[in-house]
């Protein structure tokens, strides 16, 4: 079942979290122990990355800490962090340097940026941490809560239109217009790529659900498959004949591939015969989308999911159905994303209501 993949992913994240805790102050270990029962491994890992970045800011940017090693920070140090320090953190997040250890002990430095949504998420992590510190009496107040969260500006929701959907599938199938560097592997990957694109566009699944799919999660007798949604709940989704056909075509080829140990049940494999990664899927979508819809930047698996939701809503006008199929826990999330389409529906509805079959135009009406 897909749960096996998610269980393994959870273990991997827990291991990485333990490694990160070895780099963070002791007070962080107590915090993560306190939230363990109410958060997922992915949430805790994201918090850990965010807190490490915050302590990096304190160490490198605030003279009062004088480059103090992150591991040596204490609750008393956090008492010295002011509202102004936290407010200035947003400016730091717009451009900072990330140092990474490479094989052989060498260090690699990369410039990193955050936009509104990334900054807001990191502030949310910081607020949760300070809330814990305050509740435990380790700081005198929830300083992070005094700083307003960054204001978000509505972003245009990018989706593929009907012609672009057909085009991206045609390009994946034919390899037409692909650069020579990709042509070499196209015959090896085309059935897999068409199957994945069809799955995103025909069911609206998340990228994690796609890479977590196992062979025994799919039942072609019922044209159905099981995914593990956020929160660990298994849900059965259904395939159209077209999507099922794309999956069958790939699976026939997939069964001839001897997967590496531990990856035998993975539905989608990489060229290296391992379960395909999220990064590889993102790169695959970007490769085809850049040709199919060159004016639409940053087409991702999530944008294909939005495309499915858009098409389903246009066909049905049922926001609750769309929310259910996409796995949104709150229909308001769905409503926000498809509000523009709802307006289209209302305009169409206005033209469908006929009061008189042969009513005169206003210009032809007699003067009052």
DRENVO-318510 format. One record per residue (C-alpha): residue in one letter; z, x, y. Coordinates in nm, 4 decimals, m for minus. Layout:
N
<site residuo="A" pz="Z" px="X" py="Y"/>
...
// end
This chain:
368
<site residuo="X" pz="0.0000" px="0.0000" py="0.0000"/>
<site residuo="X" pz="m0.0415" px="0.0973" py="0.3655"/>
<site residuo="X" pz="0.3369" px="0.1198" py="0.3813"/>
<site residuo="X" pz="0.3200" px="0.4463" py="0.1833"/>
<site residuo="X" pz="0.1193" px="0.6109" py="0.4584"/>
<site residuo="X" pz="0.3532" px="0.4830" py="0.7293"/>
<site residuo="X" pz="0.6581" px="0.5938" py="0.5331"/>
<site residuo="X" pz="0.5127" px="0.9448" py="0.5067"/>
<site residuo="X" pz="0.4227" px="0.9416" py="0.8759"/>
<site residuo="X" pz="0.7815" px="0.8396" py="0.9521"/>
<site residuo="X" pz="0.9150" px="1.1335" py="0.7497"/>
<site residuo="X" pz="0.6814" px="1.3752" py="0.9275"/>
<site residuo="X" pz="0.7979" px="1.2474" py="1.2654"/>
<site residuo="X" pz="1.1621" px="1.2755" py="1.1604"/>
<site residuo="X" pz="1.1070" px="1.6390" py="1.0602"/>
<site residuo="X" pz="0.9375" px="1.7144" py="1.3922"/>
<site residuo="X" pz="1.2219" px="1.5412" py="1.5765"/>
<site residuo="X" pz="1.4745" px="1.7649" py="1.4042"/>
<site residuo="X" pz="1.2752" px="2.0694" py="1.5116"/>
<site residuo="X" pz="1.2712" px="1.9453" py="1.8704"/>
<site residuo="X" pz="1.6440" px="1.8755" py="1.8672"/>
<site residuo="X" pz="1.6939" px="2.2444" py="1.7920"/>
<site residuo="X" pz="1.5300" px="2.3150" py="2.1290"/>
<site residuo="X" pz="1.7217" px="2.0508" py="2.3262"/>
<site residuo="X" pz="2.0832" px="2.0489" py="2.4538"/>
<site residuo="X" pz="2.3575" px="1.9305" py="2.2184"/>
<site residuo="X" pz="2.4084" px="1.6128" py="2.4217"/>
<site residuo="X" pz="2.0589" px="1.5032" py="2.3139"/>
<site residuo="X" pz="2.1526" px="1.5197" py="1.9457"/>
<site residuo="X" pz="2.4347" px="1.2730" py="2.0072"/>
<site residuo="X" pz="2.1967" px="1.0456" py="2.1970"/>
<site residuo="X" pz="1.9359" px="1.0361" py="1.9197"/>
<site residuo="X" pz="2.2060" px="0.9701" py="1.6620"/>
<site residuo="X" pz="2.3199" px="0.6731" py="1.8720"/>
<site residuo="X" pz="1.9728" px="0.5139" py="1.8914"/>
<site residuo="X" pz="1.8622" px="0.5894" py="1.5354"/>
<site residuo="X" pz="1.9286" px="0.2399" py="1.4017"/>
<site residuo="X" pz="1.7479" px="0.0568" py="1.6817"/>
<site residuo="X" pz="1.4338" px="0.2684" py="1.7274"/>
<site residuo="X" pz="1.1438" px="0.3858" py="1.5136"/>
<site residuo="X" pz="1.0778" px="0.7536" py="1.4314"/>
<site residuo="X" pz="0.7726" px="0.7431" py="1.6604"/>
<site residuo="X" pz="0.9793" px="0.6121" py="1.9532"/>
<site residuo="X" pz="1.2475" px="0.8772" py="1.9040"/>
<site residuo="X" pz="0.9886" px="1.1531" py="1.8794"/>
<site residuo="X" pz="0.8235" px="1.0338" py="2.2024"/>
<site residuo="X" pz="1.1647" px="1.0299" py="2.3749"/>
<site residuo="X" pz="1.2321" px="1.3842" py="2.2531"/>
<site residuo="X" pz="0.9057" px="1.5164" py="2.3958"/>
<site residuo="X" pz="0.9776" px="1.3406" py="2.7246"/>
<site residuo="X" pz="1.3312" px="1.4781" py="2.7485"/>
<site residuo="X" pz="1.2169" px="1.8305" py="2.6707"/>
<site residuo="X" pz="0.9737" px="1.8036" py="2.9594"/>
<site residuo="X" pz="1.2498" px="1.6771" py="3.1897"/>
<site residuo="X" pz="1.4762" px="1.9692" py="3.1032"/>
<site residuo="X" pz="1.1819" px="2.2047" py="3.1554"/>
<site residuo="X" pz="1.1489" px="2.0590" py="3.5057"/>
<site residuo="X" pz="1.5203" px="2.1071" py="3.5749"/>
<site residuo="X" pz="1.5102" px="2.4655" py="3.4518"/>
<site residuo="X" pz="1.1894" px="2.5797" py="3.6183"/>
<site residuo="X" pz="1.1727" px="2.3773" py="3.9385"/>
<site residuo="X" pz="1.5296" px="2.3328" py="4.0618"/>
<site residuo="X" pz="1.6842" px="2.6517" py="4.2119"/>
<site residuo="X" pz="2.0385" px="2.5323" py="4.1399"/>
<site residuo="X" pz="1.9761" px="2.5799" py="3.7671"/>
<site residuo="X" pz="1.8078" px="2.9184" py="3.8122"/>
<site residuo="X" pz="1.5875" px="2.9108" py="3.5027"/>
<site residuo="X" pz="1.8723" px="2.8150" py="3.2704"/>
<site residuo="X" pz="1.7520" px="2.7882" py="2.9062"/>
<site residuo="X" pz="1.6966" px="2.4275" py="2.8033"/>
<site residuo="X" pz="1.9244" px="2.4632" py="2.5021"/>
<site residuo="X" pz="2.2186" px="2.5599" py="2.7266"/>
<site residuo="X" pz="2.2223" px="2.2526" py="2.9502"/>
<site residuo="X" pz="2.5403" px="2.0434" py="2.9368"/>
<site residuo="X" pz="2.6524" px="1.7010" py="3.0527"/>
<site residuo="X" pz="2.8152" px="1.8731" py="3.3523"/>
<site residuo="X" pz="2.4734" px="2.0085" py="3.4509"/>
<site residuo="X" pz="2.3321" px="1.6565" py="3.4368"/>
<site residuo="X" pz="2.6052" px="1.5417" py="3.6763"/>
<site residuo="X" pz="2.4519" px="1.7787" py="3.9310"/>
<site residuo="X" pz="2.1099" px="1.6132" py="3.9078"/>
<site residuo="X" pz="2.0591" px="1.3956" py="4.2153"/>
<site residuo="X" pz="1.8523" px="1.0882" py="4.2845"/>
<site residuo="X" pz="1.6199" px="1.3086" py="4.4920"/>
<site residuo="X" pz="1.5776" px="1.5503" py="4.1997"/>
<site residuo="X" pz="1.4675" px="1.2655" py="3.9754"/>
<site residuo="X" pz="1.2381" px="1.1199" py="4.2425"/>
<site residuo="X" pz="1.0641" px="1.4590" py="4.2797"/>
<site residuo="X" pz="1.0140" px="1.4713" py="3.9030"/>
<site residuo="X" pz="0.7189" px="1.2304" py="3.9449"/>
<site residuo="X" pz="0.5357" px="1.4878" py="4.1552"/>
<site residuo="X" pz="0.5992" px="1.7539" py="3.8903"/>
<site residuo="X" pz="0.4513" px="1.5276" py="3.6224"/>
<site residuo="X" pz="0.1175" px="1.5023" py="3.8029"/>
<site residuo="X" pz="0.0492" px="1.8693" py="3.7202"/>
<site residuo="X" pz="0.2571" px="2.1088" py="3.5105"/>
<site residuo="X" pz="0.2089" px="2.3914" py="3.2637"/>
<site residuo="X" pz="0.2771" px="2.3428" py="2.8932"/>
<site residuo="X" pz="0.3478" px="2.6518" py="2.6832"/>
<site residuo="X" pz="0.2652" px="2.6351" py="2.3120"/>
<site residuo="X" pz="0.3354" px="2.8851" py="2.0363"/>
<site residuo="X" pz="0.0284" px="2.9814" py="1.8342"/>
<site residuo="X" pz="0.0012" px="3.1455" py="1.4944"/>
<site residuo="X" pz="0.1102" px="3.5076" py="1.5136"/>
<site residuo="X" pz="0.3702" px="3.4389" py="1.7813"/>
<site residuo="X" pz="0.1219" px="3.4322" py="2.0703"/>
<site residuo="X" pz="0.1789" px="3.1814" py="2.3510"/>
<site residuo="X" pz="m0.0853" px="2.9534" py="2.4966"/>
<site residuo="X" pz="m0.0479" px="2.7912" py="2.8402"/>
<site residuo="X" pz="m0.2242" px="2.4681" py="2.9353"/>
<site residuo="X" pz="m0.2244" px="2.2669" py="3.2551"/>
<site residuo="X" pz="m0.1179" px="1.9084" py="3.1886"/>
<site residuo="X" pz="m0.1479" px="1.5963" py="3.4022"/>
<site residuo="X" pz="m0.0048" px="1.2457" py="3.3949"/>
<site residuo="X" pz="m0.1326" px="0.9326" py="3.5606"/>
<site residuo="X" pz="0.0614" px="0.6185" py="3.6479"/>
<site residuo="X" pz="0.1176" px="0.4905" py="3.2963"/>
<site residuo="X" pz="0.2220" px="0.8318" py="3.1613"/>
<site residuo="X" pz="0.4667" px="0.8861" py="3.4470"/>
<site residuo="X" pz="0.6162" px="0.5401" py="3.4041"/>
<site residuo="X" pz="0.6709" px="0.5956" py="3.0325"/>
<site residuo="X" pz="0.8476" px="0.9259" py="3.0930"/>
<site residuo="X" pz="1.0716" px="0.7641" py="3.3538"/>
<site residuo="X" pz="1.1522" px="0.4846" py="3.1074"/>
<site residuo="X" pz="1.2599" px="0.7486" py="2.8513"/>
<site residuo="X" pz="1.4773" px="0.9141" py="3.1154"/>
<site residuo="X" pz="1.6383" px="0.5849" py="3.2135"/>
<site residuo="X" pz="1.7317" px="0.5113" py="2.8530"/>
<site residuo="X" pz="1.8856" px="0.8594" py="2.8196"/>
<site residuo="X" pz="2.0897" px="0.8259" py="3.1404"/>
<site residuo="X" pz="2.2028" px="0.4778" py="3.0395"/>
<site residuo="X" pz="2.3517" px="0.6311" py="2.7250"/>
<site residuo="X" pz="2.5143" px="0.9172" py="2.9188"/>
<site residuo="X" pz="2.6733" px="0.6721" py="3.1626"/>
<site residuo="X" pz="2.7961" px="0.4387" py="2.8883"/>
<site residuo="X" pz="2.9626" px="0.7351" py="2.7170"/>
<site residuo="X" pz="3.1279" px="0.8511" py="3.0400"/>
<site residuo="X" pz="2.9339" px="1.1781" py="3.0398"/>
<site residuo="X" pz="2.7929" px="1.1248" py="3.3894"/>
<site residuo="X" pz="2.9337" px="0.9390" py="3.6893"/>
<site residuo="X" pz="2.6426" px="0.6986" py="3.7256"/>
<site residuo="X" pz="2.2998" px="0.6069" py="3.5929"/>
<site residuo="X" pz="2.1162" px="0.8226" py="3.8451"/>
<site residuo="X" pz="1.7774" px="0.7605" py="3.6851"/>
<site residuo="X" pz="1.8127" px="0.3848" py="3.7408"/>
<site residuo="X" pz="1.8376" px="0.4457" py="4.1175"/>
<site residuo="X" pz="1.4786" px="0.5705" py="4.1248"/>
<site residuo="X" pz="1.2201" px="0.2875" py="4.1153"/>
<site residuo="X" pz="0.9650" px="0.3053" py="3.8369"/>
<site residuo="X" pz="0.6202" px="0.4080" py="3.9604"/>
<site residuo="X" pz="0.4053" px="0.1152" py="4.0688"/>
<site residuo="X" pz="0.1136" px="0.0538" py="3.8365"/>
<site residuo="X" pz="m0.2264" px="m0.0405" py="3.9679"/>
<site residuo="X" pz="m0.4304" px="m0.2713" py="3.7492"/>
<site residuo="X" pz="m0.6965" px="m0.0819" py="3.5595"/>
<site residuo="X" pz="m1.0314" px="m0.2305" py="3.4774"/>
<site residuo="X" pz="m1.0399" px="m0.3161" py="3.1077"/>
<site residuo="X" pz="m1.3424" px="m0.1480" py="2.9553"/>
<site residuo="X" pz="m1.5149" px="m0.3152" py="2.6632"/>
<site residuo="X" pz="m1.8545" px="m0.2951" py="2.4999"/>
<site residuo="X" pz="m2.0955" px="m0.5810" py="2.5606"/>
<site residuo="X" pz="m2.2993" px="m0.7393" py="2.2820"/>
<site residuo="X" pz="m2.5978" px="m0.5051" py="2.3193"/>
<site residuo="X" pz="m2.3720" px="m0.1991" py="2.3211"/>
<site residuo="X" pz="m2.1967" px="m0.3136" py="2.0039"/>
<site residuo="X" pz="m2.5310" px="m0.3342" py="1.8250"/>
<site residuo="X" pz="m2.6380" px="m0.0009" py="1.9726"/>
<site residuo="X" pz="m2.3289" px="0.1947" py="1.8679"/>
<site residuo="X" pz="m2.3653" px="0.0716" py="1.5087"/>
<site residuo="X" pz="m2.7385" px="0.1498" py="1.5063"/>
<site residuo="X" pz="m2.6760" px="0.5044" py="1.6315"/>
<site residuo="X" pz="m2.4035" px="0.5630" py="1.3730"/>
<site residuo="X" pz="m2.6376" px="0.4413" py="1.1004"/>
<site residuo="X" pz="m2.9545" px="0.6216" py="1.2099"/>
<site residuo="X" pz="m2.8162" px="0.9285" py="1.3869"/>
<site residuo="X" pz="m3.0721" px="0.8664" py="1.6593"/>
<site residuo="X" pz="m3.0131" px="1.0665" py="1.9807"/>
<site residuo="X" pz="m2.7223" px="1.2614" py="1.8344"/>
<site residuo="X" pz="m2.7059" px="1.6270" py="1.9450"/>
<site residuo="X" pz="m2.8243" px="1.8808" py="1.6878"/>
<site residuo="X" pz="m2.4681" px="1.9992" py="1.6302"/>
<site residuo="X" pz="m2.3845" px="1.6530" py="1.4913"/>
<site residuo="X" pz="m2.7115" px="1.5979" py="1.3036"/>
<site residuo="X" pz="m2.6069" px="1.8547" py="1.0425"/>
<site residuo="X" pz="m2.3213" px="1.6364" py="0.9165"/>
<site residuo="X" pz="m2.4622" px="1.2929" py="0.9901"/>
<site residuo="X" pz="m2.5889" px="1.2151" py="0.6401"/>
<site residuo="X" pz="m2.2479" px="1.3110" py="0.5038"/>
<site residuo="X" pz="m2.0474" px="1.0896" py="0.7391"/>
<site residuo="X" pz="m2.2735" px="0.8029" py="0.8442"/>
<site residuo="X" pz="m2.1561" px="0.5436" py="0.5894"/>
<site residuo="X" pz="m1.7942" px="0.6279" py="0.6658"/>
<site residuo="X" pz="m1.8541" px="0.6104" py="1.0402"/>
<site residuo="X" pz="m2.0394" px="0.2787" py="1.0212"/>
<site residuo="X" pz="m1.7570" px="0.1387" py="0.8068"/>
<site residuo="X" pz="m1.4870" px="0.2474" py="1.0543"/>
<site residuo="X" pz="m1.6765" px="0.1227" py="1.3587"/>
<site residuo="X" pz="m1.7438" px="m0.2090" py="1.1825"/>
<site residuo="X" pz="m1.3759" px="m0.2388" py="1.0955"/>
<site residuo="X" pz="m1.2648" px="m0.1849" py="1.4567"/>
<site residuo="X" pz="m1.5292" px="m0.4148" py="1.6032"/>
<site residuo="X" pz="m1.4985" px="m0.6812" py="1.3331"/>
<site residuo="X" pz="m1.1210" px="m0.7041" py="1.2887"/>
<site residuo="X" pz="m0.9567" px="m0.5469" py="1.5946"/>
<site residuo="X" pz="m0.7210" px="m0.3255" py="1.3945"/>
<site residuo="X" pz="m0.5280" px="m0.0414" py="1.5564"/>
<site residuo="X" pz="m0.6255" px="0.3193" py="1.4949"/>
<site residuo="X" pz="m0.3002" px="0.3810" py="1.3036"/>
<site residuo="X" pz="m0.3839" px="0.0883" py="1.0767"/>
<site residuo="X" pz="m0.7319" px="0.2281" py="1.0165"/>
<site residuo="X" pz="m0.6223" px="0.5786" py="0.9168"/>
<site residuo="X" pz="m0.3353" px="0.4352" py="0.7123"/>
<site residuo="X" pz="m0.5633" px="0.2135" py="0.5050"/>
<site residuo="X" pz="m0.5554" px="0.2793" py="0.1315"/>
<site residuo="X" pz="m0.8135" px="0.1905" py="m0.1319"/>
<site residuo="X" pz="m0.5788" px="m0.0532" py="m0.3021"/>
<site residuo="X" pz="m0.5115" px="m0.2311" py="0.0295"/>
<site residuo="X" pz="m0.8602" px="m0.3892" py="0.0170"/>
<site residuo="X" pz="m0.9575" px="m0.6879" py="m0.1987"/>
<site residuo="X" pz="m1.3316" px="m0.7560" py="m0.1879"/>
<site residuo="X" pz="m1.2911" px="m1.0652" py="m0.4054"/>
<site residuo="X" pz="m1.1113" px="m1.2257" py="m0.1127"/>
<site residuo="X" pz="m1.2746" px="m1.0133" py="0.1591"/>
<site residuo="X" pz="m0.9221" px="m0.9322" py="0.2728"/>
<site residuo="X" pz="m0.7080" px="m0.6266" py="0.3360"/>
<site residuo="X" pz="m0.3468" px="m0.5427" py="0.4148"/>
<site residuo="X" pz="m0.2294" px="m0.3532" py="0.7233"/>
<site residuo="X" pz="0.1189" px="m0.2513" py="0.8250"/>
<site residuo="X" pz="0.1830" px="m0.3706" py="1.1775"/>
<site residuo="X" pz="0.4280" px="m0.2382" py="1.4339"/>
<site residuo="X" pz="0.7791" px="m0.2918" py="1.3021"/>
<site residuo="X" pz="0.6693" px="m0.2326" py="0.9418"/>
<site residuo="X" pz="0.5464" px="m0.5866" py="0.8665"/>
<site residuo="X" pz="0.2559" px="m0.6179" py="0.6210"/>
<site residuo="X" pz="m0.0161" px="m0.8596" py="0.7343"/>
<site residuo="X" pz="m0.3306" px="m0.9772" py="0.5529"/>
<site residuo="X" pz="m0.6496" px="m0.9714" py="0.7612"/>
<site residuo="X" pz="m0.9930" px="m1.0952" py="0.6589"/>
<site residuo="X" pz="m1.3385" px="m0.9375" py="0.6671"/>
<site residuo="X" pz="m1.6696" px="m1.0926" py="0.7595"/>
<site residuo="X" pz="m1.9485" px="m1.0401" py="0.5067"/>
<site residuo="X" pz="m2.1064" px="m0.7839" py="0.7396"/>
<site residuo="X" pz="m1.7895" px="m0.5749" py="0.7708"/>
<site residuo="X" pz="m1.7158" px="m0.6077" py="0.3988"/>
<site residuo="X" pz="m2.0675" px="m0.4838" py="0.3244"/>
<site residuo="X" pz="m2.0160" px="m0.1734" py="0.5396"/>
<site residuo="X" pz="m1.6843" px="m0.0989" py="0.3679"/>
<site residuo="X" pz="m1.8347" px="m0.1462" py="0.0200"/>
<site residuo="X" pz="m2.1237" px="0.0868" py="0.1005"/>
<site residuo="X" pz="m1.8820" px="0.3583" py="0.2071"/>
<site residuo="X" pz="m1.6383" px="0.2992" py="m0.0784"/>
<site residuo="X" pz="m1.9138" px="0.3500" py="m0.3360"/>
<site residuo="X" pz="m1.9737" px="0.6918" py="m0.1808"/>
<site residuo="X" pz="m1.6015" px="0.7567" py="m0.1313"/>
<site residuo="X" pz="m1.5299" px="0.7116" py="m0.5034"/>
<site residuo="X" pz="m1.7569" px="1.0074" py="m0.5786"/>
<site residuo="X" pz="m1.5407" px="1.2373" py="m0.3617"/>
<site residuo="X" pz="m1.2505" px="1.4187" py="m0.5227"/>
<site residuo="X" pz="m0.9801" px="1.3917" py="m0.2599"/>
<site residuo="X" pz="m0.7210" px="1.6646" py="m0.2214"/>
<site residuo="X" pz="m0.3800" px="1.6089" py="m0.3851"/>
<site residuo="X" pz="m0.1764" px="1.3574" py="m0.1899"/>
<site residuo="X" pz="m0.4860" px="1.1971" py="m0.0388"/>
<site residuo="X" pz="m0.6322" px="1.0300" py="m0.3485"/>
<site residuo="X" pz="m0.5645" px="0.6728" py="m0.2319"/>
<site residuo="X" pz="m0.6739" px="0.7166" py="0.1313"/>
<site residuo="X" pz="m0.9640" px="0.4862" py="0.2108"/>
<site residuo="X" pz="m1.1164" px="0.7040" py="0.4836"/>
<site residuo="X" pz="m1.1481" px="1.0772" py="0.4205"/>
<site residuo="X" pz="m1.2403" px="1.3646" py="0.6468"/>
<site residuo="X" pz="m1.5080" px="1.6163" py="0.5518"/>
<site residuo="X" pz="m1.2183" px="1.8315" py="0.4271"/>
<site residuo="X" pz="m1.1376" px="1.5554" py="0.1721"/>
<site residuo="X" pz="m0.8076" px="1.4671" py="0.3392"/>
<site residuo="X" pz="m0.6977" px="1.1363" py="0.4900"/>
<site residuo="X" pz="m0.8769" px="1.1214" py="0.8210"/>
<site residuo="X" pz="m0.6610" px="1.1803" py="1.1292"/>
<site residuo="X" pz="m0.6321" px="0.9703" py="1.4420"/>
<site residuo="X" pz="m0.7777" px="1.2551" py="1.6477"/>
<site residuo="X" pz="m1.0849" px="1.2705" py="1.4219"/>
<site residuo="X" pz="m1.1381" px="0.8942" py="1.4549"/>
<site residuo="X" pz="m1.1065" px="0.9158" py="1.8347"/>
<site residuo="X" pz="m1.3658" px="1.1945" py="1.8430"/>
<site residuo="X" pz="m1.5988" px="0.9962" py="1.6169"/>
<site residuo="X" pz="m1.5866" px="0.6897" py="1.8442"/>
<site residuo="X" pz="m1.6365" px="0.9029" py="2.1543"/>
<site residuo="X" pz="m1.9395" px="1.0739" py="1.9957"/>
<site residuo="X" pz="m2.1302" px="0.7511" py="1.9368"/>
<site residuo="X" pz="m2.0043" px="0.5615" py="2.2419"/>
<site residuo="X" pz="m2.1185" px="0.8345" py="2.4812"/>
<site residuo="X" pz="m2.4759" px="0.7624" py="2.3684"/>
<site residuo="X" pz="m2.4502" px="0.3853" py="2.3195"/>
<site residuo="X" pz="m2.2739" px="0.3190" py="2.6521"/>
<site residuo="X" pz="m2.3109" px="0.6322" py="2.8685"/>
<site residuo="X" pz="m2.1853" px="0.4624" py="3.1868"/>
<site residuo="X" pz="m1.8598" px="0.3491" py="3.0245"/>
<site residuo="X" pz="m1.6244" px="0.6425" py="3.0123"/>
<site residuo="X" pz="m1.3397" px="0.6957" py="2.7693"/>
<site residuo="X" pz="m1.4453" px="0.4430" py="2.5059"/>
<site residuo="X" pz="m1.1775" px="0.4748" py="2.2394"/>
<site residuo="X" pz="m1.0763" px="0.2909" py="1.9213"/>
<site residuo="X" pz="m0.8465" px="0.0815" py="2.1400"/>
<site residuo="X" pz="m1.1449" px="m0.0187" py="2.3555"/>
<site residuo="X" pz="m1.3246" px="m0.1303" py="2.0379"/>
<site residuo="X" pz="m1.0149" px="m0.3362" py="1.9557"/>
<site residuo="X" pz="m1.0375" px="m0.4931" py="2.3031"/>
<site residuo="X" pz="m1.4058" px="m0.5618" py="2.2421"/>
<site residuo="X" pz="m1.3177" px="m0.7555" py="1.9273"/>
<site residuo="X" pz="m1.0472" px="m0.9513" py="2.1102"/>
<site residuo="X" pz="m1.2878" px="m1.0330" py="2.3913"/>
<site residuo="X" pz="m1.5562" px="m1.1593" py="2.1546"/>
<site residuo="X" pz="m1.3079" px="m1.3632" py="1.9525"/>
<site residuo="X" pz="m1.1689" px="m1.5258" py="2.2663"/>
<site residuo="X" pz="m1.5165" px="m1.6037" py="2.3988"/>
<site residuo="X" pz="m1.6057" px="m1.7708" py="2.0703"/>
<site residuo="X" pz="m1.2834" px="m1.9684" py="2.0248"/>
<site residuo="X" pz="m1.1088" px="m1.9943" py="2.3614"/>
<site residuo="X" pz="m0.7837" px="m1.9777" py="2.1617"/>
<site residuo="X" pz="m0.5499" px="m1.7177" py="2.3134"/>
<site residuo="X" pz="m0.2882" px="m1.7758" py="2.0411"/>
<site residuo="X" pz="m0.5416" px="m1.7045" py="1.7676"/>
<site residuo="X" pz="m0.6414" px="m1.3787" py="1.9412"/>
<site residuo="X" pz="m0.2744" px="m1.2780" py="1.9802"/>
<site residuo="X" pz="m0.2077" px="m1.3477" py="1.6126"/>
<site residuo="X" pz="m0.5090" px="m1.1559" py="1.4816"/>
<site residuo="X" pz="m0.4442" px="m0.8570" py="1.7098"/>
<site residuo="X" pz="m0.0758" px="m0.8523" py="1.6168"/>
<site residuo="X" pz="0.0589" px="m0.9021" py="1.9691"/>
<site residuo="X" pz="0.4249" px="m1.0041" py="1.9545"/>
<site residuo="X" pz="0.3999" px="m1.1648" py="2.3001"/>
<site residuo="X" pz="0.1050" px="m1.3881" py="2.3880"/>
<site residuo="X" pz="0.1475" px="m1.2861" py="2.7533"/>
<site residuo="X" pz="0.0225" px="m0.9403" py="2.6557"/>
<site residuo="X" pz="m0.2931" px="m1.1026" py="2.5255"/>
<site residuo="X" pz="m0.3214" px="m1.3369" py="2.8212"/>
<site residuo="X" pz="m0.3085" px="m1.0459" py="3.0664"/>
<site residuo="X" pz="m0.5962" px="m0.8660" py="2.8959"/>
<site residuo="X" pz="m0.8218" px="m1.1686" py="2.8665"/>
<site residuo="X" pz="m0.7442" px="m1.3487" py="3.1932"/>
<site residuo="X" pz="m1.0919" px="m1.2752" py="3.3304"/>
<site residuo="X" pz="m1.2526" px="m1.4389" py="3.0296"/>
<site residuo="X" pz="m1.0297" px="m1.7441" py="3.0733"/>
<site residuo="X" pz="m1.1737" px="m1.7780" py="3.4239"/>
<site residuo="X" pz="m1.5241" px="m1.7683" py="3.2749"/>
<site residuo="X" pz="m1.4244" px="m2.0494" py="3.0392"/>
<site residuo="X" pz="m1.2945" px="m2.2600" py="3.3284"/>
<site residuo="X" pz="m1.6200" px="m2.2141" py="3.5203"/>
<site residuo="X" pz="m1.8216" px="m2.3175" py="3.2153"/>
<site residuo="X" pz="m1.5937" px="m2.6176" py="3.1655"/>
<site residuo="X" pz="m1.6577" px="m2.7307" py="3.5232"/>
<site residuo="X" pz="m2.0301" px="m2.7494" py="3.4522"/>
<site residuo="X" pz="m1.9812" px="m2.9387" py="3.1259"/>
<site residuo="X" pz="m1.8222" px="m3.2401" py="3.2931"/>
<site residuo="X" pz="m2.0906" px="m3.4882" py="3.4032"/>
<site residuo="X" pz="m1.9780" px="m3.7812" py="3.6175"/>
<site residuo="X" pz="m2.3178" px="m3.9474" py="3.6630"/>
<site residuo="X" pz="m2.6388" px="m3.8832" py="3.4735"/>
<site residuo="X" pz="m2.8664" px="m3.9281" py="3.7737"/>
<site residuo="X" pz="m2.6461" px="m3.8522" py="4.0727"/>
<site residuo="X" pz="m2.8235" px="m3.7720" py="4.4012"/>
<site residuo="X" pz="m2.7941" px="m3.4288" py="4.5540"/>
<site residuo="X" pz="m2.5794" px="m3.4076" py="4.8638"/>
<site residuo="X" pz="m2.8828" px="m3.3344" py="5.0784"/>
<site residuo="X" pz="m3.0405" px="m3.6612" py="4.9667"/>
<site residuo="X" pz="m2.7323" px="m3.8724" py="5.0305"/>
<site residuo="X" pz="m2.7551" px="m4.1245" py="5.3167"/>
<site residuo="X" pz="m2.5734" px="m4.0447" py="5.6401"/>
<site residuo="X" pz="m2.2265" px="m4.1911" py="5.6628"/>
// end
